Each structure stands twice: as structure tokens, then as C-alpha cells.
Amino acid sequence: MLRLAYFVSHPIQYQAPLLRLIAGDPEIELKVFFYSDFSLKAYKDQGFGRVIEWDQPLTEGYDYHFLDCWGSKQWQSRLLQAIAKDISRQLQQGKFDAVWVHGWSWFCSIQAVLAANQLGIPVLLRGESNGLEKASHPLKKRVKKVFLNWLFQKISGFLYVGSLNRQFYRNYGIENDRLFFVPYTVDNEYFRKLAMLARPHREELRRSLNLDPGRPIILYAAKLIDVKRPQDLLSAYRLLSSDGVQEPEPYLLFVGDGVLRPTLEAQAKETNWQSIRFLGFRNQSEMPAFYDLCDVFVLPSSFEPWGLAINEVMNAGKAVVVSDQVGCAPDLVKEGQNGRIFAVGDIAALAEVMGWAIAHHDSAGDLSFQHIQKWSYEEDLLGLKQSLNSLKARVA
């Protein structure tokens, strides 16, 4: 059995089921180290602009430890971060065979890499970078390149989450034998099951939202902030009107909250249409019912490292529309098959691909469901074990 230490900023709703799966594997003894526990309590999410409290267990089913840290542990700013006191001691006491670090944006993550290097423990790195966002300032670009070249020399294996993430590492000269596929996934079984359970109650939910039967539904579910571009979706939706006056046949539902909500609601009110709804923040357990209700899901972000909502809604068998700046696009959205990809900010193109998705939502949804079944936690566990076996072979 290999002893694996996993370092991550805080308990994350998407990761908890995966950590339970890894902990249950007879070949891996997992211990998770968190830098903060803020997500276990109600907290103010700056993007949503409201207090959030997750309704799923985040620390059940695996061994974990909250690091003893100096400084703030609230993560309100990346410039005000905690510094861990006890990483080296924890690694020495645990006699770990490998260290796995999620991302490099936190001081504690860099501390974990350096401590592992000092103790001779190989390090695995998993991050979200996809190369789509370019540093605009030359100095910032140079600093980033120098930092990552320095960091990547200290890493034994890279766990890439998708094709853009893999290419990002290759652009930094990482060899193929140090790259292992550990895809960005959600708990497929959970979302599949809850969407199926919601299906008999679909019309009841539709009536509760005062939606006419038979009309298609376009769904947006994300923070209402500029980088997610909900304003583009609203503008494109208005182009679906046959004459600019009559409301489009599909409904448009916004699930989420954020600073743009008052502006969007005002713009929607100007149309005098009854087909646009703002439903506010909904917790994770509520989302499968909305995924089941919709026909098309749209994520128009100007920057999205991955876009796990696409994984989620594909488990409900729905057509998906994403911008070309969404990290999962090359892997999960098969152009003209289960969805469409458009150039971010191109309102006319977004309207066109939404029209296609509405017209083909049944066949596209079937393909979405089939495709996402091969993008699961089981692939994550397989890739992680391949990386650990590779590390073990190198030592031998």
C-alpha cells in the first residue's frame, strides 16, 4: 500500500466524492491536508454576493487534517494567505511515499512542494491552467514563466485534467512520461441519479415556475459576474425573437446570483417579455432538477479554467453551448454533435448556436449523456494509480 498525502486549499464539494473513492482503494492509504476549513461553515462568497452554505458532506469518508497556520485562513484575498507551520513535521510523521498538490496559487501548496523535495518525497501536481488566459503585462508574463519553470523542475508527475491542460504543460517542456490523465470530473452517479429522480416531477417544477408546457428551456447556472458573460446570453436571447418585439419560443432561466443581477433584471424588464426568469442561487442538491428541466445549457464565459457545470448537465442528457474560452470545450463539447462552441463575445454567433441546440436538443442530449459516462472518477483513480506506479518504478 502506498501512503499518499494530498494538499488542497479547503474542502471542495466536487472533490469530496473522489477523495472517498481513493481512500477506499486497497492500494492507496490517503491523508488529506487542508489549509482552511472556511467551506465547512456558512461564508460570504464574493462572486455570488451572498452567504453560501454547502448541503453536501465535504469531509466524510477519508482521513484529513487541517494544517496549523499563521495568518488569515478566510481566503478573502490571495494576497492575504495563511502560512503553514507543520507541513514538514506532518510529512515526516506520516512516512508518505508521495505528495499530491492541487494547484500552485497558495503559499501552503508551495510549502508542501518544497518540504517534500527536502525530504526526498516525489511530488504530483494537478492544476487547472489551460493556456487560454494570457498575461497582458510583459513583466507579469515573464515572472509567471520564471516561477513555473522553477516550480515544475520540482515536480515528478503532472496530473492533467484535459487536453488544454496537457498542452499547457507540454508548452513548458514537460515530457510525455511525466504526464498522467486524471480528468476534471464530477460525481456522475450522483447527478445521474438525482436527474432521473427529478424526471417524474418535471412538470410539477415547470408549473411552480409558471412555465407553459411544451416550450423549450435554455438554462444558465453560474455566478452573475462579468467573466461569466451572462449579459452576452441575454443579448443573444433577444436575437431569437422573430421581430425583436415578440418573445422567443424558448424560456431563458438564470440560476445564480451576483453583482450583475440588478442590471440583467432591468434589461430583461425592458423587453416586456414573460419568458425570462431569475431564480437566484440554488445549492448543489437542487441543481439536477433544473438540469433535467432544461433543453439547452449555456456557459458563455470569457475565461473558464474548466466548467464543471457542463459535466453535471451532461449527466442529465442535455445539449450544451460554450464559448471558446471554456476549458472543457475541446474534451466535452463535440461540435455539431452534443453541442456547439462559439467565439466569446460574438452575440450573433451565440444566438445562432443556441438556435441549433434548441432544434437538435434531443439527439444532442443523448450524445452528451453517452460521452460523459467515459469522463468519471474511475478514470481519475486509474490515472492517479498509474502516476503512483510510475513513481514507484523510478525509485525501484
Protein Blocks (a to p, Z undefined) as FASTA:
>chain_A
ZZdddddfbdcfklmmmmmmmmmpmkbccddddfbfklmpccddfklopacddfbdfkgo
iacdddddehjfklpafklccddfklmmmmmmnopabdcdedjkbfklmmmmmmmmmnop
acddddfbeolaccfblklmmmmmmmmmmmmmmpfbdcdfbfklmmmmmmnopafklccc
ddddddfklmmmmmmmmmmmmmmmmmmnopaehiacddddddddfklommmmmmmmmmmp
mnlmaccfbdcddedddjklmmmmmmmmmnopakbccebjadfklmmmmmmmpmbdcdfb
fbdfkopmlmmmmmnopaddddfkbfklmmmmcghilmccddehilklmmmmmmmmmmmm
mmmmmmmmmmmmmmcfklmmmmmmmmmmmmmmmmZZ
